[in-house]
Amino acid sequence: SRSARNGVRMTDVETRVERFAQRLESALGANLASLMLYGSAARDQYVAGRSDINLLMIVRDASTSALHLAAATLAEWTRKGETAPLIFSDEEWRASADVFPLEIEDMRDAHRVLRGRDPLDGLATDRDQLREQLEREVRGKLLHLRTEYAAAAGHPRVLEQLMQNASSTFLVFFRAILRLKGAAPPRDGVALVRETAKATGLNAAPFEWALESRSGRRRGALKPFDPVAAQYMDGVEQLARIVNAL
């Protein structure tokens, strides 16, 4: 059996996902080309209350009238607090490799096909496009976090939440960096941070702190204008320079 994560067994997540897949398949029939689980649940790293159940849904016909058949199923899923799946038409998905290479390669790293074909088979991404998107995303995240940090720096609980919430995004970035360097990213978050630090010289400590806090392993509270948070922001700036130099 799969390990428990923060009080929720992975088998419980799988049961919810399978029920949703059954209802979606019943509603859409042959129009459902693929349904795929990706992200933390596909890595068996789902954390209750913090992680999303990430799903990719590909349909042959994505018109509004065709999707009306799935409206009740999707509404029930989101009413329960789950994240709505990403919905692509077949044509849109095949044309997305140059737009979303970062997300596609992260999906390829850990996914589980629930219905239909594997949407990643035969879908190739370009290294230069991946690096460009990565830099764009990192710089956008830096600007966003800098604004939030300026407002939250004197409020420890808000500051800690800010660092926790950003953790999953940085794990995506770290996996992309290691792929660009020709290395296989570890699945464990802390191991991933440390391998990225070894490969790039990034200061791993504040990112490890955020991961430990997010998982409940870190008990020490932040202080107003805590140096750990300042190091975290310095690390994000360093990350932007690292990606620019790749």
Steps between C-alpha positions, in 0.01 A plus 500: 500500500603858445630712784280744691564869437379739767217266599386416147595168342595512135244225441228745616615748236501226238146400595374856456678534168368167370142590590539831318650323197210255488242778509687703240529201268132428540409861422729553202525155346722487190565874520740440792832434327717502812490564873835522679608557859820699552674702770544412867232229503671324208826519698331357810584828675149632554465705821144543627391861522794622293526293183265507203387199303623601153320353198541548127190431292516478121184483295445457130240778499553786746204710386276643770212278393715185521629594847147559630478122537774510764371810681335318792803276557746791490280714725476225762878448490578868556227539766692247706801733491690319226685682223327496163690304235684671218287447189652488152367391165716246317614766255580756771703246697712399199571868431599580860851354513660833406281698744512283813827301481568551872165353604515220242843378610393517864195289416717254312714456812205372708157418365239228501261443211150440636304475176585485131842548347815648652490862376877534539584225250660657195482855643846659476619826654787728407784568746532869411127555538512322834781724624321814378176405673688408817670840516172679432325304776782547751522875439122533524501307828780721634304819428185355654676374813695822548176698515340251740813482717514879538149494646542184708853538641380628839228237538650156578193284432429668166868478411517129578186436293653691211811281505298180535269584212787573262681172573324283242570754226870502579515121490373522140776751424766285663397194302519701179849628586630149560346378174667786312827391658443142387428360847201295619311691771444313828135455600552594865472876550793548737725280284394705198593827672839360601579362153408836345726674750788266411450557129464879514641639826153604618461550876279204591434586866200736470329277242548197727354701788188581294452135403537381859256765618250403228514134598463572872852383588621849592381618843700819546296812419626792299555842655409837348755579225646153551841442336379164365237680293757755383728214394206346317451818296875519436480140378222583254711785361797262473277249321407758237871564433569126478226444243613800297849347478385154390 
